[in-house]
Amino acid sequence: MCGCKQDMAFPDYCARCGGSVVLPPTSHPLPDTTNLPGVWRYAGRLPITPDTAWLSMGEGNSRIVSAAGSADWCGVENLLFKLDHLNPSGSFKDRATAVGMSQAVEQRASAVVCASSGNAAGSTAAYAARAGLPAVVLMPEAVPPGKAAVARAHGAAVLRVRGDYSNAFRTARELASRFGWINLTTTFVNPVAVAGLKSAGYELASQLTDPPDWIVVPVGSGPLVHGIVTAYRELRDAGAVRAVPRILGVQAEGCAPITEAFDSGATEVAPWQHVRTRISAISDPLRGYPADGTYTLRLVRDTGGAMAAVDDVEAGEAVNQLAYREGLLIESGAAASLVAVRTLCGQGTIRADQTVVCMLTGNGVKTLSTEVDPGPVITDTDEAVSRLRSHAALAEGITA
């Protein structure tokens, strides 16, 4: 972010300094919202025009619900969930992909490419199918099979790259450069697509009477942090909101380069050397593009926020917590937010009387194992009763 003017026709990292590139904030006065679908509601504030609104599948506009079943578990009185896992392809990535695909259509790109640990793969494949463009998806070799299957179901060419996410990122970037494809990888490599994530911040501000004290965001490289913070800054400067909420960024303990820098007081993020986590959605080691993490680190600190790392076991427990007590099937990368809130409440960083919004960024359906036991087969009602007596929640009521 050296201030060098960039060529947005083929976005990438800065050719001069190699740093992350983001579009400037929308100038004031902020354009009014439109009656167009999905993120095209904010066409005046995002780098899209009504001409490509046909691409929309209703992305964004996700509900906010109270989390009464988990508030006590976390230790806060007012806990809210924003249900971004209900976007068309099952993740918040659709906000960025829709805008990036609009760019690809307007530039008449021959194809799009992305590196993905899972959610961006399905999103890119789905919107590419709608746009009538070929999609190439590079995924780490240990990607959850369900996530790869979603991308393949939409017709994308899916290739697993040996090693971790950063290896897939490098390959996608090289392919984009070699063939002139639009790169929809959801790091900061495509600032046009990343701008679409501002829609999450605009929505939060319109759905809540006052800014929440904290917004909790699962973080790989951090573009969603940028989107939310930028939107709130624009709205604050326009006099529409009084403050920018604090950001709590959440990473996996086995891949936490930004959290490590935050905890150590460092001003720059160093790449993570050895990924040791199964939480695929937020396992980005940032090798080759650590400036993304440094930018996100600065944003978090600028809001007075914090970073937290969650281990795999705790994240799995949070998945169960949300499924059993809230009726929400969320992937572990998003559910980890709940653990982070509980931890910071215990430390006193988050007060019990503060309002906390967790971004539920990814649907858990794509990470369900194909080996999960579907349940016993029965032949009659008597056998059903016999089986149900062993179910903990029903045992007391089935005595006859």
Beta strands, then each sheet from edge to edge (+ up, - down):
strand 1: 64-66
strand 2: 78-82
strand 3: 112-115
strand 4: 135-140
strand 5: 157-161
strand 6: 182-183
strand 7: 214-218
strand 8: 246-252
strand 9: 306-310
strand 10: 355-359
sheet 1: 1+ 2- 10- 7- 8- 9-
sheet 2: 5+ 4+ 3+ 6+
end
